[in-house]
Amino acid sequence: QSALTQPASVAGSPGQSITISCTGTRSDVENYNLVSWYQQHPGKAPKLIIYEGDKRPAEVSNRFSGSKSGNTASLTISGLQAEDEANYYCCSYAGSSTWVFGGGTNLAVL
Amino acid sequence: QVQLQESGPGLVKPSETVSLTCSVSGAAIRSGDNFWSWIRQPAGKGPEWIGRIYASGSTSYTPSLKSRATISLHTSKNQISLRLSSVTAADTAVYYCATVTGSSAFDPWGQGTLVIVSS
């Protein structure tokens, strides 16, 4: 089981949109529609923002959206705000009751 | 609303076994279709899924830790525990417990407990 691959960092200006990719394999991302995304601010626990690839919990802003193509999932944040500056992690179910996370992407809002 | 709170010894010596506890409120750990997971995160790195336990007590673990990790339910105290044996410096991390939803996502998470392995 290898970690999912994410870019180490992305940056954007307030109001812009950014996309974070998450590349896995046929054993995880490609084979299951069970990718989730988490936002983590420094010193805090991760917070679920996307589940089942493209669904948002009720309390999460609709500026966050998810998608998938083949073995790559993506998180898009539109209308960037200063509060979006955080680390973002993807996670995929990998079969046999196991899960795998990505290495994380640091988002800077310039 | 489910709330989780981890606790542990903080500092552990190499080769020892560390025991962590996750106290659950707002749900009974043995009821319904509840799954509970342990996840760890070394400083500056992404989370690593360790394992999960179902309300029935059945478990699964990440292959790299399967031989050293044990997750258990303690129903009288509504707690979930993680024991990790033969620890090394590589096991230094913040350890989280989390609820596994029906959509195979982790929500909510506890606030985490830091484990430092050092002599």
HADDOCK unambig.tbl for C-alpha pairs under 7 A between the chains (distance, minus, plus):
assign (segid A and resid 34 and name CA) (segid B and resid 103 and name CA) 6.87 0.50 0.50
assign (segid A and resid 34 and name CA) (segid B and resid 104 and name CA) 6.39 0.50 0.50
assign (segid A and resid 36 and name CA) (segid B and resid 105 and name CA) 5.94 0.50 0.50
assign (segid A and resid 44 and name CA) (segid B and resid 111 and name CA) 6.88 0.50 0.50
assign (segid A and resid 45 and name CA) (segid B and resid 109 and name CA) 6.55 0.50 0.50
assign (segid A and resid 45 and name CA) (segid B and resid 110 and name CA) 6.96 0.50 0.50
assign (segid A and resid 45 and name CA) (segid B and resid 111 and name CA) 5.52 0.50 0.50
assign (segid A and resid 45 and name CA) (segid B and resid 112 and name CA) 6.87 0.50 0.50
assign (segid A and resid 48 and name CA) (segid B and resid 106 and name CA) 6.89 0.50 0.50
assign (segid A and resid 48 and name CA) (segid B and resid 107 and name CA) 6.16 0.50 0.50
assign (segid A and resid 51 and name CA) (segid B and resid 103 and name CA) 6.86 0.50 0.50
assign (segid A and resid 51 and name CA) (segid B and resid 105 and name CA) 6.12 0.50 0.50
assign (segid A and resid 52 and name CA) (segid B and resid 103 and name CA) 6.27 0.50 0.50
assign (segid A and resid 93 and name CA) (segid B and resid 104 and name CA) 6.77 0.50 0.50
assign (segid A and resid 97 and name CA) (segid B and resid 60 and name CA) 6.20 0.50 0.50
assign (segid A and resid 98 and name CA) (segid B and resid 60 and name CA) 6.90 0.50 0.50
assign (segid A and resid 98 and name CA) (segid B and resid 61 and name CA) 6.78 0.50 0.50
assign (segid A and resid 98 and name CA) (segid B and resid 62 and name CA) 6.36 0.50 0.50
assign (segid A and resid 99 and name CA) (segid B and resid 49 and name CA) 6.26 0.50 0.50
assign (segid A and resid 100 and name CA) (segid B and resid 49 and name CA) 6.33 0.50 0.50
assign (segid A and resid 101 and name CA) (segid B and resid 47 and name CA) 6.21 0.50 0.50
assign (segid A and resid 101 and name CA) (segid B and resid 48 and name CA) 6.22 0.50 0.50
assign (segid A and resid 102 and name CA) (segid B and resid 46 and name CA) 6.27 0.50 0.50
assign (segid A and resid 103 and name CA) (segid B and resid 45 and name CA) 6.31 0.50 0.50
assign (segid A and resid 103 and name CA) (segid B and resid 46 and name CA) 4.38 0.50 0.50
assign (segid A and resid 104 and name CA) (segid B and resid 46 and name CA) 5.39 0.50 0.50
